[in-house]
Every structure is written in structure tokens, then in C-alpha cells.
Amino acid sequence: MAGTSAKTVHDIFQNMEYGPSSTSTATAQSWLEKHSRILGFFIDGKFSSTADRQTQDVTDSKAAVVCSTVCAKDEDVASAASSAAGGFKTWSELSCYQRAKVLLKLASVLQRHSQCVSELCELSQSSVSPAVLIRLAQYYASWAQLRDTLMPEWIPQGVVAVVVSDDCSIYFLLLKVLPALAMGNAVIVVPGKTTALPALLLAQLFMEAGIPAGVLNVVTGSEASLGAKVAQNPQVNYLTYSGRQQTGEALAKAVAGWGVPMSFSLSLSSVCPFIIFDSADLDSAVDGVIELAFKKKRDFQWVLCVQESVLDIVVARLKLRMNGMKCVPLATEADRNLIDAAVQEAQQQGATLIQSCPPGTGALYPPTVLCGLAPSCESVMSPPPGPVLPLISFRSSAEGVTLGNHSPHGQAASIWTEDLTLALESAKSLCVGSVWVNCHSVMDPALPLCGRRESGNCTDGGREGLYQFLRLSHSPSLPHSSPSPINYADFGSAASKFMIPEGFDPSSVPRFYSQFVGGQLRKADSGCSKSVLAPGGAVLAQCPDGGRKDVRNAVEAAIKVQPGWMKKSPVARSQSLYSLADGLDKRRRDLAVSIQTQTGISLEEAEKEVQLSISGLSDWAARCDKEQGGTPFLPQSGYPLSSPEALGVVGVILPNSKPLLSLVSLLGAAIAMGNAVVMVPSEKYPLPALEFIQVLQASDIPGGLVSIITGGRDQLTQALANHSVIQSIWYWGSKEGCQFLQYSCVSPLKRLWLHCEEEEEEREAGQNWTSSNPSLQEELWRKAVVWKSIWIPTA
């Protein structure tokens, strides 16, 4: 038709421009217009805004302003926390059926408003399929129904603050919010820029589904500073974060010492391997690379690892597939400078480029592969943003797995091979939380997402992901208070040391003990010692005053023996623990006397503690081959596996209460699951732990798997916190020690289990080590493992 501006099919295929959206944006636009394109907070079941607040713009993919959100102040945070506290009281008193009914209705409400949700997510650059959100609501509705049936001893945390970084997707936000609500918590959401609009809309849809006012609140602003203000409110009981590592570190340091447990999912900063073995279907593998690596927005950073025997074929097919691909829009102009610098540095180190077209200027960049890089190259360790994919090669399958574990992160991996044995062996050996075989990015709420090392210290998804929002009804919580004035750089360095003077008469001291490091009795590396005192103040013995070098030696011994111990069959580990329990039984009288002498309790009570310790070790021996994963049910066609794995090396600072029983309970949980432990006995009552060393020496526990280091609690806590190999710290001690660990253990990231023993003793609410409640062992077991999910597609 003359004068028409419509393009022909030929024109469309010539320029390959993006077409218009398949659906009208009228629904999303009308929702924004209803709010005058300035969205306030969602507090107490309604939108609220104050005229004197600053605003920040929300832009679309073309940098056009979509609307503005209001930045919260301290009084807004206080209002949200007060509303959440009231909402929690109402929500937690509802039956499981009533909470499940709300979440099920949310699924139907999402279905009804799917067009608006989809369009709003697309406008705010946080695209997600409404079907994925509906699946999340339905999955967690069923867990809301089953909470009291399957977890009768567990209660909700209370008010949960959910904070996400600017570029986190709405999927990862709801993977925190929905399980928290399903378990009976109230939630305060601090969204990033891309999730602010969807989060506010979803809060409104929750109200339509019938959730009580105050149960879900949304406050907007700068995610790091605002998240810290929310967590510092005394009515907030738990903080969980998802996003980039830098923002998470700032948040952790701001919240340390406020008495709020924290968990972090740092998937957006994670570097994940995409491994192509020579037995792979290379066409499918290259297709997977193209789909995954050159999107505008990626959930993870990827490094391509290709076996040398097929490297030339893969590179040739990548060149063929990438030829003519369009440039990809970058998130910001600043990303272009980072990419240019990374590419220039890689070329100076000998890398060659595969590009779909020559790079232009501005916030667009062509899909690029950096070939021939060394594993130590900065672009491999920390890939630049945008459509840039580093490529490294390996010779053997074992070397490929080693390269896959080269990154300090451990979020996910994609492995490509048609050899099922190789696939399963590689999946088991990779130190990551999720492994996808011959596919990538399979996400479902039934599959646990568990970050390893620098990728996170919690589990999202599956039944395992629910426990971060629960606590045992009889388990003490951290006390809420303002942070103590601590010099973090000097924490633990002021501990007093006692050097044995020349001419000292050893006959004046009943006994000199040694610490147990690497399977051997040793003195402290510093040559210092401490006096062990009886309740009346008399000197019972001298024990080493260990420090940083002793911790280093213990960890070096642990990392040599722990992989072999973890690979032992559960039956073999069980037999070793039974032998340890038998050795403890043979020395029961000596240990009972040491407990009585050290603590001043009666011999009868001491003998009872020894008997409980023997029973506890036997329980963990029996549980070794009983704890296992399973096969979650997913709507996709495939074969999923979910299994618990050992953490690695665990640092344990033991409590004063029940010095032998607490040691044996924590030791049994850790090594039964395949971990190595570095244990610091009670500074007040170290004698039972030192006597227990003889039981360890007589057992068949491998030397180095268990180390016992005596000394000042604070200085050893500092040494454990700063060691990058230690993956988890279980701490019983002072409020200042808890604060130091929360501040320090975000870089390098560790899993923390903190107990302020001083406060617990005052409230008489400490851990009940003598309890026969099975939920205590379940809690210990869950603290001793991480989860790995494997997805194998089927026809």
C-alpha cells in the first residue's frame, strides 16, 4: 500500500531489529499512572508517602525514566518495623492451613495479573515469566501447610529483613520472601532499583490474596544503607541478603554487633565454570554457550573451560555461530570502560579475540570470547561485565575439574559430556552448590541453591532452604543491643601471655599439658603457657597458650586429611566413631575426675556427663550412614539429585557449660558428616578437653582430622576468622566475639553459628546439652553440611 510505514518481511530479516512487545503495556502503564508515577512505601497493607522525601528514578532498557520511588528515612523504617512486628503476631497465630490458603490464592492472583506483572518486570529490567512466580507461590504454599507436621520443634525467626542489590532479579528476591512467609515470619523487603516496582506490585497482590496487614512491608532507597537501618531496628530478628559481594560486605559490617543473625547469597558476584569435555555433543554445548554467555543480564559470571583435544573444533563453531550477532546493550556506560580495560589487558597477556563484529562506541558491545588465557589471568578470576566470555583449556578430565574449582566462588557449574560416569564423578568433585549436566540455569524452588566458599553462606530453595527462617523453640537467640566499641584490627591481640621463667620449678605445678595439632602433642608455637585453675583458685596445671601459628599448623594438617576422610564410606566413618566412643568408655573414670576437679561439680554429676558423651558419640556413629539426600520432584523432564556434603574445615570455640559433653556433641556432628575440626576448649574449663586428647590418640581417627588448641579465646577466634580455608565457625563466647565474627567473616565469607554465652548464662537460656530431644541433633547435623543439587536432563 502506498505511503505505508510497515516493514516487509525482507526488511525485518535484513536488519534483525527487536520487534515490539507481543503484549500491550497499557496494564503496567495504567498501574503506574494510578500512582502518579511516584511510588511510596508499602507499609501496614497500604501505600504511603511523605512529601519531603527524596526520590530516585527507575529507568527502562533505553534509559528512559519509567517512574520514581521514594527514599525512606529513619521514621519510615521504624514505622515498617512496628507494622511488621504487629503483622508477625497476627500471621504466626494463624494455622498452617490458613497461611497456605493465602499463598495458594496468591498463585491465582498472579495468574490473573500476569500481564501487568510481566510488563512491569520488563520495564524495570528484571524480566521473569509469571509462570515461574506462580510455581514459587504454589511450592511454598505446600510447605506452609506442612510446617507443623514435619517441623514441630521449629518456630519462625520473627521479623525478617530481606535485602537485595540493585541488579538482583525478582526471582531471587521471592526465593527469600516466600519461604520466610510460609514459615510464619513477617517480612520487610528492601529491594534494589530493578526490583522496586515488581516488589511494590507484588505487595499489593499479596493484600489482594488476603495476607494480614503488616506481614509484608516494602521500603525503598539505597539498598546497603537502608538495609542496615532496617536490620538495626530492635524489632527485626533476622537479615538475609541476595546480590553482589561488595554490597553484602558493607551491609554485614554495618549490622555487626546489633544481635541480628545474617545470611548471604552472593550469586551475582560468582564466577562459574562451563566445562566442555571431549565426549560432549559439541553442537549442543556451543549452543548452550551462545544462549548463556551473551545475554544482557546474567545471574552468574561464566568461564568457558574446553578440553584441548576438541578446542579447535569448539573455537571454529563459536566463530561460526557468533558471526553477525548483534551488539548487546550494557547495563551502564561505566561497564564499557571496564570491558575495554579487561580486553586490553587480556590481549597484552597473549589472548586472542573472537567477536561477532567490530566494537563500536557507547553502551553497546559485541559478543566476545577471550581465547588462550591463563587460569591466573584477572579476566578469568573476575570476568568483566557484559557479553565477554573468557576461555581456558585443559588436558585431562581431572585437570578440568581442578580448573572448575580454581575460582574462590562455588555457586554453580555446567558440565557437558555424554559419558554419564564422567558427568557424575565430575559433579561430585566440583566444589559448587549446583551442577547442570548438558544444560544450564535450571531453576526450580524444589532444587536447593547453596552457595559455597565466597558465593554464600546459606541455602535457598528446597526443604533445606526453609531452615534459615526457623529456629528451635528451645534454642537461645542473640541478644539485641548496640554494638560494642571494638578495634577490629587489634581484636584478641591484648591477651595476656605467661612465659615460663628460667629456673621455674615444675614440681610446683601438678601437670603440664600439650595441645593436639596434626595428630601430635605439641607446645604452643609461641612457647607461652596459661594456668588452669580450680574453682577455688588453686593452680591445677599449665596448658599451652596457642595463637595464630598454631591455628595455621592445625589447618594445614586438616586440609591434607579431610578430603580422604570425606571420601570414606559412611560405614567406615561410623566404625571410627564407634572406636572413639569405646575409647571414651575405657577412660570414663579419668574424665569424670577431670570434670569434677575442674568445674567443682559432684563426681556423680561428672560421671553422668561422661555417660551422656559416650551415648552422644554412639548416636553420631549410628547417623553416619543414615543421613542422605533424595530426588526432588520437579515439573521439568529430568533427573534431579540433592545430597548433603561436608563443609570442609570447621572452627569450634567451645562453651563453658558441660565442657566434655559439648565438645563430644559438636565433634561428633562435624566429623560424622566428613568435616575436619579445629577446636578451642573453654578458656575457663580446658582440663576435660585436654584429657580427651588421650582418647583421640588411642582411636583410629586420622591424625590431623581433629586438633585441640588451648589459649585465649579472643586471640584464637581472631586467628580462625582470618583463615581463608576455614569454612564455618561455631562460637560460644562473648558479645564482642560475636560482633567481631559478624564483621570479619564476610571476607573471606564463612558460615557462622553464634551464641553469646555470657547473656545466655544470665538468662539461664543456654544450649541444653543434656537434652535427649532429637531436634538438637538435627540442628547440629544441618550446621555440619552444605547441599549440592545435580540436574540431569532426560528426553
N, C-alpha and C positions, 0 to 999 in steps of 0.2 A: 504494500500500500504506500502510495506516495506520501512523503512527509513524515513517515513514522520513525520513531527513535529506537524501536525494538531491534535488538541484535539478532542476527541469524545464528543458526547452529554452527556454521563455519566460523563466524567471528568469535563465538564463545570458545571453540576449541583452539583457535589461534592464540588468544591471549590468556586463556585459562584463569580469568579473574574469579574471585569469590562471588557467588551469586547471592541474591537477597535471602534472608532467613525464610525458612519454609512456613513459619507462623508469624502472624502479625504481632507487633509489640504493643498493641493497644492495651492489653490487660496489665502488663507491668507499668506502662506509662500512666495509665489511669490510677493505679495504686500510688505511684509517686506524686501525681498531681493532687490526689486526695490529701496528701501530707504536705502540700505546697513545696515539694522538693527539698524540704528541710526536715530531716528525721531526728527526733529526740530520743531519749532513752525509753526502754520498756521496763517499767518498774511497777510492781504490785498489780499486774494484769492490765495495764493500760500505758499508752504513750504519754510521756510528759517531757516538757522542755521549758527552759527558762531563757528569757530574752537576753540576759547579759553573758551568755556562754559563747565561747569561740566555736567556730565551725571549721571542718575540713572537707575538701571537695572529694567526691568519688567520681572517677573518670572511667570511660569505656576504653575499648581497644584502640580507638582513634584519638585518644587524649581529649575527647570532648567531655565536659562536665555533665554528669548524669543527675547528681543531686548533692546535697551537703548533709553531713552528720554533725551532731553537737558533741563537743568535747566535755567530758564530765569533770566536775570539781569534787573536793573532799566531801561536801554535804550531799552530793548526788551518790557517792559511794556509800556513805553512811545510810542514806535512805534505801539503797538497794540491799545492803546487808541486813537492815532491820526488816525489810519486806521478806527477804529470803528466810530469815530466822522464823518469822511467823508462818510463812508458807511451808517450811520444813515440819513444823509441829502438826499442821493440818495433813500434809501429804504422808508423813510417816505413820500417822494414826489410821489411815485408810487400810483396808485389807489388800492383800496381794491381787485379788480378783479386781478390785476397783481400780488399782493403778494400771493393771494390764488392760483393762477396758478402755482407759484413756488413751494408752499408746496404740491400741488397735484402731480406735476411732481416728487417731492422728493419721494412720495409714490411709484411711478412706478420705480424710480431708485433704491430704497431699494429692491423692488421685484426682480429686475434684478441682484442685487449684494447680494442677501440674503445669499448665501452660504459663501461668504467672510466675511460678517458682523457677521454671526453666529459663524464661526470658530475663528475669531479674538476675539470676546467676550469670547468664551470658553477658548482660550489661555490665556487671561488676567484675568481669573477667575471672569468675570462679565457676566455670561450666561444670554441670553434673546432670546426669539423667535423673528425672524424678523417680524412675523405677528403682534406682539404687537407694534413694532416700526412703521409698516405701518399703523396700526389703529390710532396711535398718530398723524402721519402726516395728514391722511385724516380728522380726527376730527378737528384739529386746522386749516386746510385749510378752512373749512366751517366757522369758527369763523373769520378768516382773511377777508373772503368775507362780513360778516355781521357787521363788527365793526362800520362803519359809519352809518349804518342803525339803529342799536339797541343802539349804544352808541355815539350819535352825539356830546355830550358835553365833551367827554373824549379824551385826547390826549396821545401819548406814553410818557414814562418817559424820553427816550433818549438812552444813552448808559448804558446797564445793565451788571453788572458783576455777573456771575453765578459760585459759588464756591462749590465744593463737597469734602467730606472727602475721604480718601483712599479706604474704603470698601463700598462706596455707589454704587448702581447699575446704569447701563446705563439708565434704565427706569426712575429712579427718576431724573437723570440729564436732560433727554429730557422732563420730565414733567415741568421743569423750562424753558428750552431753546425754545421749540416750541411755547408755548403761548406768550413768550416775542417777538419772531419774528413775530408771527401772528398779534400782536397788533401794529407792526410797529417800534419796537425798534431794535437797533443793539446790539450784544451780544459779550462779551469777556468771554470765558469759561476757568476756572482754574480747570482741572479735577484732581481726585485722581489717585493713581497708577493703580487701576484696571480699571478705565475708560479712561485713557490717550489714549490708542491705538484706542478703538472704537470712541472716540471723534474726534481724528485726521482723521480717515477714514470717519466719517460722515461729517466733514467739507469739505472734498474733494468731497463727494457725493452731498453736497449742491451746490457746484460750478457747478457740472455736471447738477444739476436741474435748474440752471440759476439764482442763487442768486447773486446780485451785489457784487463785491469785497469789502471787509472790513466790510460787515454786520455781518459776523460770524468769530471770531478770536479765536484761541486756543493757550494758553501759558501754558507750563508745568513747574513743580517744586514742592517745598513744598507747599501744599495747603493753610496752615494757613498764613505763612509769605508772600507768593506770592499773595494770595487773598487780603491781607491788602494793599500791594503795588499797586495792580490794583485799589482798591476802593479809595485809597488816591489820585489818579490822578484826577486833576480838570475837566477832560473831561468825567468822569464817573458819572452818575446821580443816580444810584440805585444799591444796593447789595442784592443778595439773596443767601442763603446758605442751603445746604441739607447734613445731615450726623450726626456725633456724637456730643454730647453736649460739650465735652471738647474743641474740635477744634472750635466749634461755639463761645464759650465764649472767647477764645483767639482772634478770628477774630473780635468780637464785640468791645472788649477793645482796639484793635489796631486801629480801624476805628472811634471810638467815637470822635466827635468834628470836623470831616472833612466835615460836611454838607451833608452826604450821607444817605438817608433813608435805613434801613436794615430790612430784614425779614429772619426768620429762620424756617426750617423744621428739627426737631431733632428726626426723626423716628428711626434711628439706635440705639439710646440710650433708646428707650421707652420700658417699661415693660407693657405687655398687658395680660388681663385675658382670659383664655379659660375655660368657665363655663359650667359644665355638671349638669343639673337638673335631678331629679329622673324621670321626664316624658320624658326623651330623649330616642332616639333609641341608646342604649349603644354600639352596634356593630359599627354603623356608627361613633359615637363620638370617640371611641377608634381608629378607622381607621384614623379619622381626626388628632388625636394626633400624631400618628405614622408618617403621611405624613408631619406634620408641624414642629414638635419639633426636629427631628433628622437629619435635612439636614445639609450639611457642611456650607452653608451660608444662614442666615435668615435675613429678612428685619426688624423683631422686636424680642425682647426677650419675652418669654411667661411664664406664671404661670398657672398651672392647678388647677382649683377650682372644687371640686366634692361634691355633696350633700351627707351627711352622710348615708342616707338610701340606697344608691347604691355604697358606697365607696368600700366595699369588692368585689363586682362584677367587678367594673371597674379595681381595682388593679389586680384581678385574670386574667382578659382579657388582661391587659397590659403585665403581665408576660408571658402569652401565645404568644402574638404577638411579643414580644421583644426577645423571645428565639431564639438564633442563629443569630441574626442580626449582621452584620459586624461592626467593629470599624469605626468611622468617622474621616477623616483627619482634624486636627486642622489648623487654619489659620497660627499660628506661634508657635514656641517652647515655648514662654513665656505663651501662653494660658494654657499649661499643668500645669504649676505651680499655676496659678490662680484657675484652676479646682480642683487640689489636695487640695489646702488650703480651698476652699469653701466646698468640700465634707467632709473633716476632721472636719471643724467647725460645719457643719450640723449634723454629727454623734455625736459629743460631746453634741449637744443640743437635742439628742434623735431621730434623723431622722433614718429611715431605707432605704436601697437601693434596687432598682430593676435595675439589669444590665443584658445586653444581654450576656455578657461573662466577665471573669476577666480582669481588665485593665492591659495592658502591659506597655511598656515604649515608650518614644519618642512622636512624634506629632500625635498620634492616641489615640482615647478614645472611649470606648463602649457607646452606648445609655444608659442613666442613668436617673432614676426617684428618686427624694428625697422625701420620704413619711413621713408624720407626722410632718411637720414643723409648727411653729407658724407664724402668719402673720407678726410679727415684726422681724423675722429672716433675716439676711443680704442676704441670698440666695434668699429670696422672694422679698425683696425690690430692690436688684440689682443682678439678676441671673448671674452666671459665663458664660463666652463664651463657645462655643462648645455644644455637644449633651447632655446637662444636663437640666432636667425639674423639677422644684420644684412643689410639690403637697400639697395643703392645703384643708381642708374640711370645710363645713358649714352645719348648721342645716336647716334653713328655706330659702325660696326664697329671702326674704328681706335681710337676712344676706349674701346671695350670692352676691347680688348687692352691699352691703356695702363693702364686700371684693374686688369686682371688682373695686370699687372706692378708695381702700386703697392706691394704688400706687400714687406717685406725678405726674405720667405721665398720658396722656389721648389721645393716638393715636388711638387705635382700641380695639375691643373685639370680641370674638367668643362665641356665646351662643347656647346651644344645648337643645332643648325641642320640643316636638310635640304639646304642648299647645300654640296655636297662641296668646291668650290673655296674657299669661305669657311672651312670647317672646317679644311682643310689649311693655308691661309695663316695662320689664327689659331694653330693648333697649332705651326707653325714659329716664329711671332713671340713666343709666350709663353715667358718665362724660367723654365721649370719642368722637372722631370725626367720627369713622366708626364702625358699628356693623354688623357682619355677622351672620345670623341665620342658624343653621345647616350646616354651611360651613365655609370656612376661606380663607383669602387672595384673595378675588375677587377684581381685579384691572381693572379699565377702566377709560380713561380720562374724561368720562362724569360724573363720580361719584366724588364729592368733597372729597379730603383728607385734613381734617382740624385738626391740632394738638391742643390739649387742655393742659392747665397748662404747664408742663415742656417739652411737646412734640413739641411745635412750636407756632409761633405767626402769621401764615399766612395760607391761603387756597390754595392748589394745585388741579388742575382738575376742570372740570365743568365750567360753566359761571362765578361762584364766584371766581375761581382761576385766571381769567383774570385781575381783577381789581388791583392786586398788581403791574401790569406792566403799569398801566394807571394813569393819574391824571386829574382833572378837568382843563379845559383850563383857567379858571379864578382863580384857586387855587394857592396860593403862594408856592414856594418851599424853602427848607432850603438853606441858603447862603453857598457857597463853601469858606472855609478858613481853615487855620491851627488851630489845637486845642489850646485852652487857657490853661495856666498853672494852673491847679486846683488840690488842695489837696482833693481827693475824700473822704477820711476818715473824713475830717472836714467840708465838704460842708454844708452850711446852719447853722453851729453852731455859727457863728460870728454875727448873727442877734442881733441887739440891743433890749434890753427889758426895759420897763419902769414900775417900781414898783410904785404903788400908795403910796405916802409917808404918814406917820402918820400926822394927823392934816390937811390933804388936804381938802379944801373947795369944796364940789361937786357942789355948786351953781355957781362956776366959769366956769363950763362946761355945755353946754346946755343939754346933754343927755349921759347916759351910756347904751351901748348896750350889749346884751349877744349873745353868739353863740348858734347854734341849733344842738344838738347832741342827738341821740336816742329819738327824738320826744320831747325833753325838752330844755328849755332855761338854759344855764349854763355859768358860768365864765370859763376862761381858767384854766386848771389844775395847771398851774404854778403860778396863781394869778397875772400875768402880764397883762398890757394893752397897747394899742397904740392909738395915737391921730389920729382922722380923720380930715383932713384939707380941707378947702375950696380952690378954685383956687387962691384966694388972700393970702392964708397962715393963715387965722383965724381958730381956733380950733372949729370944728362943734360938735364933740362928742368924746367919748372914746369907743374903742371896744376891746375885749379880744385879747391877743397875744398868739394864740394857738401853740401847739407843738406836740411832738411825742405821749404823753399820750392821748391827745385829739383825735388824729387820731386813736389810738388803741381803745378808747371807741366807736368812731363812727363806726369802722369796726365791732366790737363785736356786736353792735346793728344791723348793716346791715345784718350780716350773720344769725341772728335769724329770720329776717322778709323777706329776699329776696326769699328764696325757696317758701314760701307761696304766695308771690306776683307773682312769675313766674308761679306758677301753677294755678293762677286765670285765668278765661277765658278772652280772648282778649276784649270781650264786657264789662266785669266788670272793667278791667283796663281803658277802654275807658271812662266809666262813671266817674271814679275817676279823670281823666284828664279834662273832661268837667267841673267837680265841681271846679277844681283848676283854670281853665280859668274863671269861673264865679266869684270866689273869687277875682281874679286879676282885673276883670272888676269893682267890687264894690269898690275897693281901688285904682282906676286908678288915682284919683286926688292926693292922698298922695304920690304915687310912682312917679308921674310926678314931683311933687315938690322936692322930694329927688334927682331925677336925675338932675334937674335944679340947686339945691343948691350945689350938689357935683361936677358936671362937668362944670357948668357955661354956658351951652347952654340955648337957649331961652325956655320958657315954652311951646311954640307951638311945637318945635322940641322934647321936652321931652314927650309931650302928644302923638306925633306920634310914638315914640319908645314904649310907653306903649300899644298903639293900635296894633302895629305890634307884640308885645309879646302876647297879647290876641289871635290874629289870629294864631300865631305860635303854641300855646298850643292847640288850637282847631284843627289845622291841624294834630298834633300828636295824639290827641284823635281819630280823624277820621281814621288814618292809623293803629291803633292798630290791628284791625281785617281784614286789607286788605293785609298785608304783609305775604306771605306764601311761602312754598317750592313747590315741584312738584315731578313728576316721570320722571326722565331722561330716554331716550331711549338707551338701551344697546343691543349689538349683542347677548349677552348670554340670555339663557332662565331663567327668574326670574322676581321678582317684586322689583324694586328699589324705595326708597324714599329718598328725600333730603329736609331738613327743617332747617330754622333758629332757633337758641336758644339764650337765654340770656348769656352774658359773665359772670355775677356774680356781683361782686362789682367793680365799676369803680371810679377812682380818676380823678377829673377835676380841673385843675388850670385855672381859667377864665381870659380872656383878659381884657385890659383896655378899649378897644373900645366897645361902646354900652353895658354898664355894666348890664342892665336888659335884653335886648333882647338876648345877647349872653348867659346869664345864662338860660333863659327860653328855648332857642333853644336846648342847649345841655342837659338840664334837661329833656325836653320832649322826645328827641330821646332815652335817656338812659332808663327812666322808662317805656316808652311805649312798649319797647321790653322785659321788665321783669327784668331789672337790678336794683340794688341799687347804689346810688351815694354818694360820699364824695366830696363836692365842696369847693374850696378855692376861695373866691371872689378876685377881683382885689385889690392888696395892695394899689393902688392909689385911687380907687373909690369903697370902700366897702359899702357905705351907701345904695344904691338901693337893694343890696342883703340882708342886714340886715333888711330893711323894708319888703322885700318879705317873711321873716320868718313868719310874722303875717298871710300872705295868706296861707302858708303851715299849720300853726296851725289850721286855720279855715276849712281846707279841710278834706276829708276823706282818704287822702294818709296815709298809715300806719306809725306810729311813728318809726323812725329808718331807713326808706327806703331812706330818704334824710337827709343828715347832711350838715350844712354850718359852716365852721371853718375859722375864720379870723386870720390873723397873718402874719409873714414874709413869703414871697413866697418861698424863698430858703429852710428855715427850714421845712416847710410843704411839699415841694417837696421831700426832703430827707426822711421824715417820710413815705410818700406814697410809694416811690420807694422801701424802705426796708421792707415793709409789705408783707408777702408771700401770703395773702389771696386776695389782690387786683390784678385783672386780667388784667386791662388795665388802662393806664394813658393818658388823653388828656391834652396837655400842651400848654399854651400860655405864653411866658416869654422870658428870656434872652438866648443868645447863650451859656453861661456857663451852664444854666439849661438844655438845650437840650443835651449838651455834657455829663453832669452828668447822665442823664437818659439813654442815649445810653450805657454808660459804666456800669451802675449799674443794669439795668433792664434785664440783660441776665441771672442773677442768684439771686433771682428767676425770671424766664422769664415772661415778660409782653408784651402786645400789646401796641405799642406807636403810638400816633398821635401828632407830634411835630410841633410847629410854633414858629419861632424866631420873636417875636413881635417887638423887637427893630429895627431889619432890615426891617421888613415889614412897620413900620411907616415911616422910612427914604425913602423907595421906594414908599410909598403910594400904597402898593400892598397887604394889609391885607385882611382878610376874610370880604366879603361884606355881613354883617348880614341883611341888609335891602333888599337884592335881593329877588325877588319872583321866581327866577329860580328853577324849581323842582329838578334840579340836585344837588343842595345844600342839600336838604332833603334826596335825595338818598344816598349821601356820608355820611351824619350823620347816616342814618339807617344802612348802611353797616359797619360802625365803631362800631355799638352797638350790633352786633350779631356775633355768630360763627355758623358754619354749621355742621350738622350731617347727614350722609348718612347711610341708612339701606338697606341691601340686603337680600331678602328672596327668596331662590331658588324655582322653580316650575318644574313640570315634563316636 
